[in-house]
Every structure is written in C-alpha cells, then in structure tokens.
Amino acid sequence: MALDLAAPPSDRALDAAPPDLSHVFHRLNNQLGVILANAELLEARLTDDTQRARAGLVVSGALDAISTVQDLRRLVGLGVSNGR
C-alpha cells in the first residue's frame, strides 16, 4: 500500500505500518531497569539521610514507570512478560 504524502500527518500515520511496540516497550523497560539498579545502589551506599531519601524517590519513580509500561503493554494487547 502506497503512503499518501499529500494526506495530513495523522492520516498518514494510520496508513503506515505500526511500529514494533513490543520492541519499544522492551527498550524502555531496559532503560528503566538501569535507572532503578543505579538508584538502588546509591540508596544502599549513601550515608546522608537526605541524599538517601532522594535516591529512594528515584527508586519509587522508576518502579512506578515500570508499572506504567506494564499497564501500557496490557492496554495495547501485548501482555506482560515475567521479567523485571
């Protein structure tokens, strides 16, 4: 099917092949995992209570973001893998 470049961008997007969302979610999860691991490492090693609390906020945010990615996967019908 040819892509109509004269059509508005929103119409062209509907005609184009959908991106591999599974791959996008996988990449996003990988990056969130890196953030989570480093924040957990900081949280464990920091001695200053204020800094440890800030690292804890990053841990919480990363966990929330991972959960959001899982919710999005379910919404688009891709399911959720058993991995972290």
C-alpha positions in Angstrom: 0.0 0.0 0.0 1.5 3.4 -1.1 1.8 6.1 1.5 -0.2 9.3 0.5 2.3 12.1 1.3 -0.4 14.7 0.5 -2.7 13.4 3.3 -2.5 15.1 6.7 0.2 13.6 9.0 -2.5 12.0 11.2 -4.0 10.2 8.2 -0.5 9.1 7.0 0.2 7.7 10.5 -2.9 5.5 10.3 -1.9 4.1 6.9 1.8 3.4 7.9 2.8 0.1 9.3 2.6 0.2 13.1 5.9 0.3 15.0 7.1 -2.8 16.7 5.7 -1.7 20.1 6.9 -4.8 21.8 10.5 -3.8 20.9 9.9 -0.2 22.1 8.5 -1.4 25.4 11.4 -3.8 25.8 13.9 -1.0 25.3 12.0 1.3 27.7 12.0 -1.4 30.3 15.7 -2.0 29.9 16.5 1.7 30.4 14.2 1.9 33.4 16.0 -1.1 34.8 19.3 0.7 34.5 17.9 3.7 36.3 16.3 1.5 39.0 19.5 -0.5 39.6 21.7 2.6 39.9 19.2 4.3 42.2 19.0 1.3 44.5 22.8 1.1 44.5 23.0 4.8 45.5 20.3 4.4 48.1 22.2 1.5 49.7 25.6 3.3 49.7 24.7 6.8 50.7 25.2 7.8 54.3 23.5 11.1 54.3 19.8 10.7 55.1 18.6 13.5 52.8 20.5 12.1 49.8 19.3 8.5 50.6 15.7 9.8 50.7 16.2 11.4 47.3 17.7 8.2 45.9 14.6 6.4 47.4 12.4 8.8 45.4 14.2 7.8 42.2 13.7 4.2 43.1 10.0 4.7 43.6 9.7 6.7 40.4 11.4 4.0 38.4 9.2 1.3 39.9 6.1 3.4 39.1 7.4 3.9 35.5 8.0 0.2 35.1 4.4 -0.5 36.3 3.1 2.1 33.8 4.9 0.4 30.9 3.3 -2.9 32.0 -0.1 -1.2 32.1 0.5 0.2 28.6 1.5 -3.3 27.3 -1.8 -4.7 28.6 -3.8 -1.8 27.0 -2.3 -2.4 23.6 -2.8 -6.2 23.9 0.9 -7.2 24.2 0.6 -8.8 27.7 3.3 -8.6 30.3 6.5 -10.6 30.5 7.5 -12.3 33.7 10.9 -10.5 33.8 11.6 -7.3 35.7 
